[in-house]
Amino acid sequence: MPAAGDAARGRPAPDQPAVSQRAGGSRTPRTTSDDANPTGRAKAAGRRRAVGREVVTPHGEARYALEVPAAYAGTLLVLGHGAGGDVDAADLVAVRAAVLAAGGAVAMVTQPYRVAGRRAPAPAKQLDVAWLAVLAELRRRVPVTTLVVGGRSSGARVACRTAVEAGADRILALAFPLHPPGRPETSRAAELDTGLPTLVVNGDRDAFGVPEPTATVLVEVLPGETHALSKHPAAVAAAAAAFVIPV
C-alpha cells in the first residue's frame, strides 16, 4: 500500500512505474537510468526485479513486466496471454522462469482490454496494434539481438500475425487454438504460415485442435494436456527454453 504522504504529493507508489504527462492527458513511461541500462543492477542481484510499465497504444494502455538476467546476451522473449486470462497462467509462468534461468530476458504483456478490467477480448486488429506498440517500446528499453515473440492461445495468434512486421526471429506458440471447439472446418493454420521458425506446444486433449507440423513449424504434443497446459508446466517450459535459447 502506498504511504498517504506519497499519494497526497502525487508521487507514484514504490511498486508502480514512474510516468510523465503528455499534452492532451496521455501518460507515457518516463525512462530512468535503470531502464536505460536494464542489465546494470542484475549483475549484483543475479536477476533484476521485474520492471513494470504502461504503454499508451491507440486502443488504450497496455502493460508489460520486463525481467533481464545477469547473463543476458541479447535474446528477448515477449509473451502474451490468452483471451480471457492473464500472464499468470501456469504455462506462461513456467516458461518465463526457464528462459530467465537460461539467460534470456522475458517480457510479459497484458493487452489494454485486460488492463481495463474486461474479459471479453478486443478485435484482432486492435490486439495486433497494441502488441506492436509494446514491442516497439521494449526495443527502446533493452538491447535485442534475437527477438522471440509468443504467448498462449489468443496471445500466440497475435504473435504469429505480427511476427514479420515486428522483425521477430522466432515464434513460440503455446496452446495454439487451431479451430474453435467442435468446428475443425474453421482452421487458423494459415496464421502459423509466417516463414519464421515456430514452436507450437499443444496438449493431445486440446479441444481447440493441434496444428500439423510444416517445414518451419515444429509441433510438440504433450500427452494428457488440455488447452490449459497446466498439468505439467515443467515439460512446457523445457521445450520452450530449448527453442528460445538453443544450446
N, C-alpha and C positions, 0 to 999 in steps of 0.2 A: 504494500500500500504506500503511495507517495505521501510524504510529510505534508501537513496542512500548509506549512510555510511555502513549500515548493509550489503547490497549486495556486496559492494566493499571489505569488510573484510571477506566475506564468511560466515557470521552468518545467521541462519535461521530467516525469518520474524517472528514477535511475535506470529502470529496465526498458524505457521507451526511447525510440530514436529521436535524435535532435532534428527539428525541421525548421525550415525557413519559410516565410510567407511571400508568395509572389503576387504581383498585381492581379486583381480580379478574385483573390481569395484562394487560389490553388496552393497546395502545400507540396513542397518538394524536399527530398532529403538534403541535409546540409553535410558536406564532406568534412570529416575530422581527420586529424593527422593519422589516427589509427586506421581509418577507412582507406586512406591513400596508400598505406603500406600494410596490407592485411596480413602479411607474414611476420611482422615485427614482433608482436607480443607472443606469437606462437612458439618462438624459439625458447622462450623462458618457461612457458606454461605447458608445452607439449602439444596442446591444441587450444586455440583461442575459443572463447565463448562465442556463441552464435551472434552475429551482427544482424539485427532485425531492422528492416527499413520498409517504408511505404513508398510506392512508386505511383505517381499520377499517370493514368492512362486515359485514352478517350472514352473509356467506359467505366470510370471510377477508379478508386485506389486499390491497387494490388499490393501484396506484401510478400517479402522474401526473408528467409533466415539463412545467412551465409556462414559457413564454417570453413576455415583454412588450416590444415595441419602444418606442423613444423617442417615436415618432409615434402611440402608442396613443390611439384616440379612443373606445373602448368596445366594439369588436367582438371577441368571443372565439370562436374555432373550437376545438371539442373533438373529437378523433379517436380512434377505437378500431380495434383490429387485427382481422385475420382469425382464423378458428377455430384453426388450428394455427400461426399466425405471430406476429410481434411488430411493434412500432411502427417498426421499421427497414425495413419494406417500401419498395421503390423509389418507389411512387406516394405513399405517406404522407409520406416524407421530402421529396419534391419539392413537394408541396402545402404542407407546413409552411414551407419556405423561401420560397415565393412569397407566402404570406399574411403572413408576418412582414415581408417586403420591402414589402408594400402597406400596412403599418401596423396589421395585426390581431395580436392575441395568439393564441397557439396552445398548447393542452394536449394532450399525447399520453398516452393512458390505457391501462394494462395491467391486464387482468382478474385477479382473485385466482387463478384456476387456473393462469395463466401465471406469476404471481409465485411460486407454489408449485412451479413446475418441471414442471407437467403439460402435455401437448399436447392431450389429449382435452378438448373444451370442456365447460363446465358446462351444466346445463339452462338453457333460455331464461329462465325466471323468475329464476333466480339471477343470470344475466348482467345482466338489466334492473335488478334491485335494487342490485347493486354499482355499476353505471353511474350510477344516480340518486344514490347516496351520494357518488360522486366529484363529480358536477355540483354538488351542494349545497355541498360543501367549496370548490370553485372559486369559486362565487359569494361565499363569505365571504372569499376571498383577493384577489379582483380585482374592481373595479367593472365591471359589464357593462350595456351598453345594448342590444346586439344579440347574442343567443346563437345560434350556428350549430353544430349537432351533426352528427356524421357518422362515417365510418370506411370501411373496406374489407370487403366480403363479410359475414361474420358481424357485424362491427362496424357496418356500415351497417344491418343488420337491427335490431340493438339500438337504434341511434339513432332509427330510424323508429318502433319500437314504443313508445318512451318520450318522444318529442319533445313531445307535447302535455302530458303530465304534468310534464315538465321546464320548461315555459314557453319552449320554443325558438321562434325566429323563422324559421329556415330549416334545411333538411336537405341535407347533401352525402353522396351515396351512391356510393361507388367500387366498381366490380365487384359491383353488387347481384346476388346469386345468385337469379335468378327461379325456378329449379327445380333439383332435383338433376340431375346429368348423366344424360341419357337418359330422364328422366321428366318431360316437359313437362306432363303432366296434373296434377302436384303443384305448382301455382303458388303463389307467395308474393306475388303482385301486391297483395293486399289490405293488406300491411304498408306499402306506399307511399301508401295512401289515407288520409293524415293531414289533408288540407286545408291543409297548410303548403306554401309554395314549396319545391320539391325539385329538385335537380340530380342526375341519375344519369349517371355516366360509365362506360361499358362498352366492351369490345372487340368487334368484329364476329365474332371467333372464340372467344368465351367459351362454353365447354361448359355453363355454368350458364344460358345464355339471356340475352336482352336484353329488358327491360321495354318496354311501349308507352307513349308519352307521353300525358298527360292534361291537363286544364285547369290543374292545379297542378304537374305533374311534367314537367320538361324532361329529355329524354334525349339525351346526347351520345355518339355511337357513333364510336369511333376505329378506323380501318381497320388490319387486321393485328394488332391487340392480342388477347391471350388474357385469361383470368381474372386473370393476374398484373399486367396493366397495367404491365409493366416494360420494354417496348421503347422507348417514347417518353414517359418520365415528364414531360418538359417540357410536352408537349401536355396531359397530365392536369392539371398544375399551373396552366397558363394558363387553362384552362376553369374550374377550381375557384376560383382567386383572383378572377376576374371576377365570379363568383357570390357569393362570401363578402363581398367588398368592392366593390360596384358603383361604377363611376366616376360 
